[in-house]
Amino acid sequence: MSVLGHLKQLNRPQRHAFLAAFLGWTLDSLDFFLLVFCVKAIAGEFQTQPSAVLGAIFLTQAFRPVGALLFGMLADRFGRRPILMANILGFSVIELACAFAPSLHVLLILRALFGIAMGGVWGVGAALVFETLPREGRGTFSGILQEGYALGSILASAAFGLFYAGVHWPLFGHVLALPAIGWRGLFIMGASPALLAFYVQARVAESPVWLEAAKKRKTRAALHEGLAWPQQLTHFLPTFLFLVVLMTAFMSFSHGTQDVYPTFLAVAIKLSPETIGLIGVLYGLGSIAGGIVFGALSETWGRKRAIITAALLALPVIPLYAYGHTAVTLGIGAVLMQFMVQGAWGVVPAYLTELSPAPVRATAPGLAYQLGALITAWNGKGQALAAERWGNYPAVLAVTVAVVAVALAGLTALGHEAKGREMNEA
């Protein structure tokens, strides 16, 4: 069945659940990437190096596991829907506060808090989606859901290119002017996802799998089971540890090719904000295409084969991606690179959810996901420091891709398949 066919088979409650989780992840990504695109501007205002500002990404990554554990446990106990709403409101309010940060120190603290809120969205949203949607087409839905992250980066790219410095376009003899709002204005715009919580409240139903389990629990048993995630996690420990290592490789693949790239284009290639924003939009579109293509392929190839293929196909793209000498060649390289990177990532939501037992499905996948983010939290800052020390951004980017792509393919080969697993299985 085609991608469109899989989407058409969804009923109204399923569509609302999928849309809520997709938009939640999209807008969370938007708020994350706004800082990535504003690194140079923030460094200039606070009179410091870009590597110091990239420490904010480290803190966000470092605190994401806290959010995954906290919000995941709450979602396993009280339901996916109310906790997803709390997540969305949380990261929106913190994003707004970032716009008024009086110093880099305060901004770093706020980005750590943002990491807690961000850490819960993926796991809670994925549990809601895959416990609500049909088993058929799960790989396709996984690819689309994960690429909410790429769509968020596109929105951040477009916002940066259009509003950071402002633009003036000739239009039918007149000039269309968009105001320059700077990085603080962009962060104010980043608070808009709070409106999504009202949609979740009005349109989204609770996970039927969670509701069925809740009906079977008595009051005392419910409390015990709600707090029994450590025992469940212990039984699940070998697979869980494998997923943490696998997600470490995935995070290095994603953040190692994305977080420093706008800074590389601005500092080393000296492209304008408008050009950087355009390239960001283009490679975001490539990301979405890759996630959908490889997510759908995982339905026939299997999850493992799809991930390995995408990871290894990133290797031939390195020369264009890191060593292109013009905006056009770098843009082509970035689009192809993110097609492969997010192609591999498109399989992740379904793969991690299928491998996790029902009682800890909102906790375990999200926690493994965010622990991988924690382990690689120094990635962006480390890449920037290395490039500043040796004056060679292309080499740093190229080595990162080569090492991580091979490692990801090798680790994936060691795992096992769970494609098509029923979500109500323990």
N, C-alpha and C positions, 0 to 999 in steps of 0.2 A: 504494500500500500504506500502511496506517496505521502509526503509531508502534509500536504493539504488534506489528503484523505484521513490521515490520523487526527488532524485538528477537527475535521467535520464530524467525527464520531463522538466528540465530547458533548455531553448534555449541559444545560445552563449552569448548574452548581459546579460542575467540573471546570467549565470555562472560567467562572469567577475565581475559583481557587487557584487555577493556573495563572491567571492574569495578576492576581494579588501577589503571589510569590515572585513572579517574573518582574513586576514593577518594583517590588520591595528590593530585590537584588539590583535592579537597574539603578534606582535612585540612591541606594547605598554606595554603589560603584561611582556614580556621578559625584557624590560628596567626597569620596576618597580621591578621585582623580583631579578634582579642582585644585587640591594642594600640589599634586604632581606637576601640573602645568604652571603653577604660580611660584615655583621654587626660586627662580631667579629674581622675581619681583619682591618676594618676601625677604630674601637675602639682602637685596639692595636697601629696603626700608630699614631693616634692623642692623645694617652694616656688618654683615658676616658672610662667610663662604656658603655656597650652595650645599656643601656636605653637612654643615651645621643644621640647615633647614631640613635636609633629608633625614635627620635624626627623628623628625616627626613621624615619618613613615615607619621607622624602626619601632617607635613607641606604639603606634597603631597596631602593627603586626604583633608586638609582644603582648598586648593586652587582649587581643582577639580570642585566645583560648579561654580567658576568664569569662568573657561573654558567652562563648559557646557552651561552657560548662554550666554557668548560671542559668541562662535562658533555656538551654536544652533540658535541664532538670525540671525547670518550671513548666515547660511545654509538655514533657512526659507526664507530669503530675496534674496540671490544670488545663491542658488542651493546647493545640497549635495556634488557634485563631487569636485568643486574647494576648498571648505572648508575642505573636508577630506584630500586633498593633503596638504593644509597648516598645518593641524594638524600633519600629519606624518612628514613633514619636521621640524616642530617646536620641537617635542619631541626628534627627532634624534639629532638635533644640540645641544640641552641642555644636552642630555646624554653624548655627546662627551665632552662638557665643564666640566662635572662632573669629568672626568678622570684627569683633570689638577687642581682640587681644591687644593689650598695650605693650607687650614685649614678647620676644621669642620664647622666653621661659614660660610665660602663661600659655602661649600657643601650644607648646610641647605638652603641657599638662592636659589641655583640652583635647589634643589629638590622642592622648592615652585613653581618656574617657570615651572618645569617639570609637576607639578600638573595641571597648567592651560592648558598646551597642552594636557595632558592625559585626562582632563575632557571633552574635546569636541569629542573625537574619538568615544566613545560608542554610544552616541545619534545620531550623524550624520551618522555613519555607519549603525545603526539599521534602521533609516528612509530610507536611500538609499535602503537597502535590502528589507524591507517589502513593500515599494512602488513599487518595481520592480518585485519581485517574485510573483508567483500565490498564491492564498489563500489556496489551498489544500496543506497540508504538512507543514503549517506554524509552527506548534509546533516542527516538526523535524528540520526544518531550524533554529529555535530558539535555540534548544539544541546544534546544531553543532556550530552556531555562538558564543554563549556564551562560549563554551569550547575552543575558541581561547585563552581565559584567562588562562585556564589550560595548553594548549600547550605552551604558553609563559613561564609558570612556569617550564615545562619540559625542554625547551631549556635553561633556566637559570640554572636549576639543572645540566644539562649535561655540560654546559660551565664551571660552578664552579668546578664540579668533575674532568673534563678533563684538564682544563687550569689554574685554580688558583694556584695549587701547582705543576702542571705538573705530568705526569705519564710515566712509562716505562713498556712496554709490550713485552714479548718474542714472536717472530713471525718468524716461519720457520728458527730457528737458529740465527736469528738476533733480535735486540732490537728496537722496535718502540718507539721513545721518543717524547712526546709532551712537549713543553716548558712551564715553569712556568711563567705566565705573571702577576700574582697578581691581586688585585682588580682594579687597574687603567687600566690594559690591558683589563680586562673584560668590563669596561665601554667604551673603545675605540671600541671594537667589537660591543657594543650596539648601535653605531651610524649607523650601516649598514641598518636599516630600511628606511633610506632616499631614498634608491634605489626604494622602492615600489611606491614612488610618480610618477616615470617615467612610471610605469605600469598603474597606474590610469589615467595618462595623455593620454597614447596611446590606452588603451583597454576599459576603463569603460565609459559607457554612463550615462547621467544625469537621475535622477528619472523621469519616465513618468508621475507620478502623479503631481510632481512639475512642469514639463513642461506644462502640461495641464492647471494647475492653472495659470501659468505665461502668457499663451496666452490669457486668459480671462481678464487679468488686463490691464487697460490703464495706462499710465505713472504716472499720479497723484494718481490714485487709488492704483497703485502698491506700491508707497511709503507709503501711509496711511496704507495699509494692512500689509506691511513689518514691520511697527512699531506698529502694533495693538496687539502684543502678550500680553500686560498687560490686555487688555479687554478680550481676549480669555482666558487667565489664570484665570481671575476673575470668568468667567462663569464656568470654569472647577475646581474652587477652592476646593470644598469638596472632589472630587476624587483625586485631586492633593495632598492635605494634607494627605489623606489616603496613597497614594503611597509613600510619604516622610517617614511616620512612618514605612510602610512596608519595604522600602528599608533600613531603619536604622537597622531593625532586620536582613535583608538579609546580610548587610555589617558586622554586628557583627558575624553572622554565618560563613561567609567566612574568614574575616581577623582574627577573634578570634580563628580560627583553623589552620591558615596558617602562619601569620606573625612572631610569636614567635617560631614556631615549629622547624625550623633549629637551632635557638639559643638554645632552650631546648636540642636538640640532641647533640649540641657541648659542652655546658656548664655543663648541668646536667648529661647527659649520656656519654659524652666525646668520641663521635664517631669521626672518621677521616673525612676529607673533602670528600674523595672518597665515603665513606659509606653514608654520608649525601646526597651527590649528587645523588647516586643511589636510596635512599629512595624517594628523591624528584621526580625523574623521574617516579618511580613506582606509587606514589600517584597522580602524574599528569595524568598518563594513566588511573587510576581509576576515576579521575575527568571527563575526556573526556567520558569514558564509561557511567558514571552516567548521565551526561548532555544529551547525545544522547538518552539513554534509557527513562529517565523521560520526555524529550521533546517530544519524539514519543508517550509515553503513554498519554501525555496531549491532544493529538488529539482525543483520545477515552474517556479518563477519565474526561477531562476538565482540565483547568489550575489549579484551586484551589485544586482539589483532588490530583493531582500529586505533588504539592508543599507540602501539609500537610503530605502526606505519606513519602516523602523523609526526611522531617524534623524530624518526630517522629522515623524513623528507625535509626537515628544517635545516639539515646540514648543508645541502647544496645552495641554500639561499644566503648563507653567511656573507659571501663577497659583496653582493648587492646591498644587503642590510647594513653592514658595518663599514664598507670601504667605498661605497658609491661617492662620486665626486660632485654630483649635482642634486638639486632637490628632486628631480624626476627619478633618477636612479635610486636614490635613498627611499623615495616614496614607494616605488615598485618593490624594493627589497623589504620594506616594513610591512606592506600589504601581504606579500607572500609569507613572510615570517609569522605574522599573526594568524594567517589562515591555518598554518600548521600547528602553532602553539595552542590556539583555541580549538582547533580540530581535536587535539588530544584531550583538552579540557572538557569538550562537549560531552564526553562519555562519563565524566566523573560523578555527577549527581546520581545517575542511575546505578553506577557501579558501586559506590559507597553505600547507597541506600539498600541495594539488594544484598549486600554482604552483612548488614547489621540486623540484629534481632529486634522484634517489634517493641519490647518494653523499653529499650534505650535508643529507639530510632531517631528521636530528636536530639539526643545527646551524643551518641557515639560517632556518627558521621561528621557532625559539625565540630566535635572536639578533635578528631583526627585531622580534619581539614585545617583547623586553626592552630593546632600544635605544629603542623607543617609550616604555617605562616610564622609562628614564633621562632622556630629553628632558623628560618631564613630571614629573620627580621632585619638583620644588618646588611642584607643584600644591596639595597640601593645606596646606603651610605658608604658601604665598603667599595662598591664600584666607583662611586664619585671620588672617594679618597685615593683609590689606586690611579684613576685617570688624572687627578690633580697632581699626584706625586710624579708620575711618569709622563704626563702630558700626552696620553695616547688613549682616547676614548674608544677608537675602533678596535684596538687589540683587546681591551677589557671586554667589550661586547662580544667579540668573536670567540674568545676563549670560554666565556660563560655559556654561550649557546652550544659549542662543541662538547664540552664536558657534560653539561646537564642533559642534553638530548640523548646521548649514549647511555648515561646512567638511568634515565627514565625508561628507556626501552628495555634495558637489562632487568630492572626491578619489576616492570610489568610482566615480563616473561616468567618470573618466578611465582606470580600469583595464580589464582584459580578463578574460573568463571562462576557466576551465579545468575546469568541472564535468564529473565523470566520468572524469578522467584516470587511466590505469592507474598503480599505484604502482611497478611494476617498470620504468617508463620512465626513461631517464637524464635 
